[in-house]
Amino acid sequence: MVDEDWDDNPEWDESNTRPLDAPAKLNFVRALLGMNQADFAHLLGIPLATLRNWEQRRTEPDATAKTLIDLIFADPQGMRERLERRNAA
């Protein structure tokens, strides 16, 4: 028997998807790493209020911060390890 409910679901392709913005990437990575906002802000070396503002889209990260966010998004666990080593030094 064919499930007819599939007929109302859109096809997923480049035309109906959009890349994640910086706040979405931050939320995704933080959830993936199982970190709360305070711990994640500490790991990044930024004030907790800054992370909250970025995640809630009240303010936008500058170009340097966006680059860091992209690097973290590309390799969450690897960047976590690097940042933890940096923080321990």
Backbone as CSV, one residue per row, in Angstrom:
resi,resn,N_x,N_y,N_z,CA_x,CA_y,CA_z,C_x,C_y,C_z
1,MET,0.839,-1.182,0.000,0.000,0.000,0.000,0.888,1.252,0.000
2,VAL,0.571,2.200,-0.828,1.320,3.447,-0.949,0.744,4.467,0.017
3,ASP,1.625,5.123,0.760,1.187,6.156,1.698,0.992,7.461,0.942
4,GLU,-0.242,7.907,0.848,-0.565,9.100,0.076,-0.163,10.384,0.792
5,ASP,0.220,10.321,2.088,0.624,11.520,2.814,1.884,12.141,2.250
6,TRP,2.668,11.369,1.518,3.905,11.902,0.957,3.641,12.955,-0.105
7,ASP,2.448,12.948,-0.666,2.140,13.877,-1.749,2.187,15.338,-1.319
8,ASP,1.936,15.628,-0.038,1.914,17.023,0.391,3.247,17.507,0.963
9,ASN,4.267,16.665,0.946,5.589,17.068,1.428,6.412,17.610,0.273
10,PRO,7.093,18.745,0.505,7.901,19.308,-0.584,9.143,18.480,-0.857
11,GLU,9.620,18.562,-2.052,10.892,17.944,-2.393,11.993,18.819,-1.820
12,TRP,13.017,18.183,-1.237,14.137,18.943,-0.690,15.208,19.069,-1.746
13,ASP,15.441,20.286,-2.166,16.508,20.568,-3.114,17.020,21.978,-2.851
14,GLU,17.927,22.442,-3.678,18.542,23.760,-3.485,17.533,24.893,-3.546
15,SER,16.405,24.686,-4.216,15.449,25.784,-4.386,14.644,26.071,-3.128
16,ASN,14.526,25.129,-2.211,13.704,25.387,-1.031,14.470,25.186,0.283
17,THR,15.768,25.282,0.219,16.578,25.258,1.435,17.440,26.500,1.450
18,ARG,17.811,26.932,2.623,18.692,28.089,2.711,19.792,27.770,3.709
19,PRO,20.942,28.386,3.531,22.039,28.114,4.466,21.711,28.659,5.852
20,LEU,22.291,28.032,6.850,22.088,28.501,8.217,22.821,29.819,8.424
21,ASP,22.197,30.734,9.165,22.880,31.966,9.518,23.671,31.744,10.809
22,ALA,24.425,32.750,11.227,25.297,32.614,12.399,24.532,32.185,13.655
23,PRO,23.379,32.790,13.983,22.666,32.349,15.186,22.239,30.883,15.123
24,ALA,21.789,30.435,13.963,21.382,29.036,13.819,22.581,28.106,13.969
25,LYS,23.727,28.513,13.415,24.937,27.698,13.555,25.359,27.609,15.009
26,LEU,25.311,28.731,15.734,25.670,28.725,17.152,24.763,27.791,17.944
27,ASN,23.467,27.913,17.726,22.513,27.051,18.440,22.741,25.583,18.127
28,PHE,22.982,25.282,16.851,23.206,23.899,16.438,24.450,23.327,17.102
29,VAL,25.556,24.067,17.014,26.815,23.568,17.563,26.724,23.433,19.077
30,ARG,26.124,24.407,19.726,26.002,24.350,21.186,25.192,23.127,21.610
31,ALA,24.099,22.858,20.901,23.289,21.674,21.205,24.061,20.394,20.905
32,LEU,24.766,20.372,19.788,25.554,19.194,19.404,26.608,18.879,20.460
33,LEU,27.235,19.912,21.005,28.270,19.724,22.022,27.688,19.548,23.418
34,GLY,26.380,19.731,23.560,25.727,19.557,24.851,26.138,20.614,25.869
35,MET,26.330,21.839,25.404,26.806,22.906,26.284,25.699,23.925,26.530
36,ASN,25.689,24.488,27.743,24.774,25.589,28.006,25.408,26.885,27.504
37,GLN,24.634,27.959,27.532,25.143,29.225,26.999,26.354,29.728,27.769
38,ALA,26.328,29.616,29.076,27.443,30.130,29.889,28.742,29.395,29.568
39,ASP,28.683,28.070,29.485,29.887,27.287,29.184,30.378,27.540,27.762
40,PHE,29.445,27.679,26.833,29.826,27.917,25.445,30.458,29.301,25.292
41,ALA,29.886,30.302,25.952,30.461,31.653,25.906,31.869,31.649,26.493
42,HIS,32.056,30.932,27.593,33.381,30.831,28.204,34.371,30.166,27.244
43,LEU,33.927,29.095,26.600,34.781,28.402,25.631,35.211,29.348,24.509
44,LEU,34.271,30.166,24.029,34.568,31.093,22.938,35.352,32.314,23.407
45,GLY,35.352,32.562,24.702,36.056,33.733,25.227,35.291,35.027,25.020
46,ILE,33.959,34.917,25.054,33.118,36.103,24.880,32.171,36.224,26.069
47,PRO,31.660,37.427,26.324,30.674,37.577,27.400,29.405,36.786,27.108
48,LEU,28.791,36.273,28.162,27.539,35.526,28.028,26.480,36.377,27.329
49,ALA,26.409,37.650,27.674,25.412,38.537,27.056,25.601,38.632,25.544
50,THR,26.843,38.613,25.097,27.119,38.672,23.657,26.569,37.437,22.965
51,LEU,26.840,36.256,23.523,26.319,35.021,22.931,24.794,35.037,22.914
52,ARG,24.186,35.442,24.008,22.711,35.510,24.054,22.171,36.452,22.988
53,ASN,22.794,37.605,22.856,22.335,38.569,21.854,22.469,38.015,20.441
54,TRP,23.562,37.317,20.165,23.741,36.714,18.844,22.691,35.632,18.596
55,GLU,22.526,34.732,19.566,21.586,33.625,19.381,20.145,34.121,19.241
56,GLN,19.823,35.206,19.918,18.456,35.737,19.860,18.289,36.802,18.782
57,ARG,19.328,36.963,17.980,19.321,37.873,16.826,19.073,39.333,17.213
58,ARG,19.459,39.695,18.431,19.376,41.102,18.850,20.528,41.908,18.273
59,THR,21.695,41.263,18.180,22.859,41.882,17.546,23.451,40.871,16.586
60,GLU,24.277,41.364,15.681,24.892,40.490,14.684,26.396,40.420,14.923
61,PRO,26.963,39.221,14.861,28.408,39.100,15.016,29.132,39.866,13.906
62,ASP,30.307,40.397,14.240,31.097,41.072,13.207,31.734,40.017,12.294
63,ALA,32.467,40.482,11.293,33.037,39.572,10.285,33.986,38.549,10.900
64,THR,34.805,38.982,11.855,35.748,38.052,12.493,34.998,36.980,13.277
65,ALA,33.993,37.387,14.017,33.201,36.427,14.785,32.465,35.457,13.868
66,LYS,31.952,35.950,12.746,31.276,35.059,11.793,32.237,34.016,11.237
67,THR,33.486,34.413,11.003,34.485,33.459,10.527,34.726,32.387,11.584
68,LEU,34.864,32.801,12.842,35.037,31.833,13.930,33.832,30.898,14.019
69,ILE,32.647,31.438,13.906,31.425,30.626,13.958,31.425,29.604,12.820
70,ASP,31.815,30.025,11.625,31.886,29.095,10.486,32.897,27.982,10.734
71,LEU,34.052,28.320,11.316,35.071,27.313,11.621,34.572,26.324,12.670
72,ILE,33.907,26.822,13.686,33.360,25.952,14.730,32.275,25.050,14.139
73,PHE,31.435,25.606,13.280,30.362,24.840,12.660,30.919,23.727,11.782
74,ALA,32.033,23.993,11.114,32.635,23.005,10.208,33.245,21.824,10.959
75,ASP,33.730,22.050,12.178,34.379,20.991,12.959,34.129,21.235,14.454
76,PRO,32.895,21.015,14.911,32.549,21.366,16.296,33.455,20.723,17.345
77,GLN,33.653,19.438,17.269,34.437,18.761,18.302,35.912,19.151,18.223
78,GLY,36.451,19.228,17.027,37.845,19.621,16.861,38.100,21.036,17.365
79,MET,37.195,21.953,17.037,37.365,23.329,17.510,37.175,23.414,19.018
80,ARG,36.280,22.610,19.569,36.115,22.603,21.027,37.431,22.203,21.692
81,GLU,38.049,21.154,21.168,39.323,20.700,21.738,40.394,21.772,21.617
82,ARG,40.469,22.435,20.465,41.460,23.503,20.279,41.223,24.657,21.252
83,LEU,39.963,25.072,21.367,39.641,26.191,22.258,39.877,25.826,23.722
84,GLU,39.582,24.587,24.097,39.855,24.157,25.475,41.345,24.171,25.772
85,ARG,42.156,23.732,24.802,43.619,23.794,24.979,44.086,25.238,25.110
86,ARG,43.533,26.124,24.294,43.888,27.538,24.352,43.512,28.129,25.717
87,ASN,42.347,27.774,26.209,41.872,28.306,27.482,42.688,27.763,28.659
88,ALA,43.210,26.553,28.502,43.987,25.950,29.584,45.411,26.529,29.669
89,ALA,45.877,27.083,28.577,47.259,27.615,28.525,47.395,28.929,29.293
